[in-house]
């Protein structure tokens, strides 16, 4: 099964993708991670990307598609993949169709995690982590059992991401709408888009996604 998981930063894509990887043996394909891996491995397309990046240029759609193609040819993708951060334009959506068709695969679902911008700001601005073990907390929704003490490791040091602020969330949402708008109508016309309430609790979101995917298996 091959799916695209869409949603702005903070919508929970990473959490849900990790669950799908763990429970269903799917592979998460993040374009940024794949680019870095291809460059490090010195693959033919990775060498092209390295040359472009070292010269300060933007990696072309052709190179990105080539890296995705290389990754799809690896045997661990046989149980299905989750496309993360690709496609972002109509041209990339067309390229993805070709990559899958060349390998006898199809795109099964495009799942969008819908968010409310005000609620997302509340979720993102209030989050922080233990500086020692990385356990996540929130000012309102997930406080340590003992104020100022990590539940997991007992550390009293915490940190916040400097970009977890309202202005950054607004910018992320605007960027997401700009990048997602061109491709959703394409997949909507093919009946592939399913929308899930990304503001629900993690378990409910996971169950909603599972119900969609299990429909295909049935």
Secondary structure, DSSP 4 states (H G I P E B T S, - for coil): -EEEEE--TTSSHHHHHHHHHHHH--EEEEHHHHHHHHHHHT-HHHHHHHHHHHTTPPPPHHHHHHHHHHHHTSGGGTT-EEEES---SHHHHHHHHHHHHHTT----EEEEEE--HHHHHHHHHTEEEETTT--EEETTTB--SBTTB-TTT----EE--TT-SHHHHHHHHHHHHHHHHHHHHHHHHTT-EEEEETTS-HHHHHHHHHHHHHHHH-
